[in-house]
Amino acid sequence: MSAIVSSLYRDLTCAAAALLISMVIGASFVQSTATPPGSVRVLTSAQQA
């Protein structure tokens, strides 16, 4: 019985880690593609003052 519990715990830990990694990668992809290229204005030093 202990081997089954140990295997189940290992599998659940691995699944949770894979889900966390997938969520982080997905969030970074969404953030990097949130605005179309060229739509962000670059402020010059005169505009910042």
MOSUL-V215891 format. One line per field, one symbol per residue. ss: DSSP state (A for helix, B for strand, O for the rest). psi: psi as a letter, one per 40 degrees, with the letter a starting at -180 (. if undefined). Layout:
BEGIN
ss->???
psi->???
END
This chain:
BEGIN
ss->OAAAAAAAAAAAAAAAAAAAAAAAAAAAAAAAOOOOOOOOOOOOAAAAO
psi->ddddddddddddddddddddddddddddddddediiheehhhhidddd.
END
